[in-house]
Amino acid sequence: MQITHQADYAIRTMFYLARLEANKKVATSQIAEEYRIPASFLTKIISQLSVAGLIQTSRGAHGGVTLARSPETISLLDVLVAIDGPVALNECVDDPNSCPLNSDCVLHRFWSDASEELVNRLRTTTYDKLVKSGDLSSILTI
């Protein structure tokens, strides 16, 4: 399993914003340049994060993007779900009927438990913790 480039860029963008002073706005071009994200791709990501209520955007001379909530209330799970949808390691976790083995599958419990552990880890990893750790590159790389 590997997260998409779009999700990785979204996570990095949120990290950038979480490091700023509260309510400080930054131009998306600045984020794109610093994290080497194609500007057109970042525009799409910014839109998705805004629709999800994770960031606020404004246009004009004093425009830019900023977090919509405090970093303590935004988790990696919030961002991944906003970009890629629900997190599951196997289709059967979300839909047990998708597997022809159904209730006879010996791996279903394993996949369910592993998915639950991953989701819990993502849910409890908030941006304030990432900022305090100071090194996003040790957490996420593609």
HUJOJO-V308100 format. One record per backbone hydrogen bond with DSSP energy under -1.0 kcal/mol. CO is the residue of the C=O (numbers start at 0). NH is the residue of the N-H. Records with the same first field share a line. If there is no record, write none. Layout:
CO: NH + NH
//
This chain:
3: 7
4: 8
5: 9
6: 10
7: 11
8: 12
9: 13
10: 14
11: 15
12: 16
13: 17
14: 18
16: 19
20: 23
25: 64
26: 30
27: 31
28: 32
29: 33
30: 34
31: 36
37: 41
38: 42
39: 43
40: 44
41: 45
42: 46
43: 47
44: 48
45: 49
46: 50
47: 51
48: 53
49: 52
53: 67
55: 65
57: 63
59: 62
63: 57
64: 25
65: 55
69: 72
70: 73 + 127
73: 126
74: 78
75: 79
76: 80
77: 81
78: 82
79: 83
80: 84
89: 92
90: 94
94: 97
95: 98
100: 103
101: 104
106: 110
107: 111
108: 112
109: 113
110: 114
111: 115
112: 116
113: 117
114: 118
115: 119
116: 120
117: 121
118: 122
119: 123
121: 76
123: 125
124: 75
125: 129
126: 130
127: 131
128: 132
129: 133
135: 138 + 139
//
